[in-house]
Amino acid sequence: MIAFLRGTVAEALPNSITVDVGGVGYEVCVPLSTYDALNPLPGQQIMLKTHLHIRENAQVLYGFATDEELGIFRLLIDRVSGIGPSTAIALLSGMRVSEFKNAVVQGDAQTIARAKGVGKKTAERIVLELKDKVGLASTWEAQQKGATTRAAADAELALVALGFKQSEARKALAPLVEENPQAETDDLIRQALRRMTP
């Protein structure tokens, strides 16, 4: 598993960035949101959070500017039936993470359907499965109301994307956030994993 890449931009296009890491060039598919956030230029130092997707005939590396984007990507491909990496990337390219979360919380499939390559039925399935089956909408709603921190919400999302039940993730995170309300997402994930795995 390649968790992240840190290196020099060799080539940059709106949908892919080639990163030179110690003389090896990694081609990484990225959403437009990541490209716009990083504005990568050849010769620039860069770090991408990554997900390696293995298929029968290909291994594709996907890269993101933030843990939040990576979490949404993994959640879509792992927890929503019929959603593959291409559709997940199209969604992240077509709307900000905050807009996506808000659309799920509000049950607004129409906004999600505006993303390129995402039809009405797919958008409705995304809302249904994330809101009811995964149950993350309640966490995102609490975040919008200020009842939980963004880092805690993102950590919960990441843990669910890793395969943990939402109730388990929330239970592990609650005391950590209480101890340190200013904790960053990465720290919360690491500490929660220590509590959740034997």
Secondary structure, 3 states (H helix, E strand, C coil): CCCEEEEEEEEEECCEEEEEECCEEEEEECCHHHHHHHCCCCCCEEEEEEEEEECCCCEEEEEECCHHHHHHHHHHHHHCCCCCHHHHHHHHHHCCHHHHHHHHHHCCHHHHHCCCCCCHHHHHHHHHHHHHHHCCHHHHHHHHCCCCCHHHHHHHHHHHHCCCCHHHHHHHHHHHHHHCCCCCHHHHHHHHHHHHCC
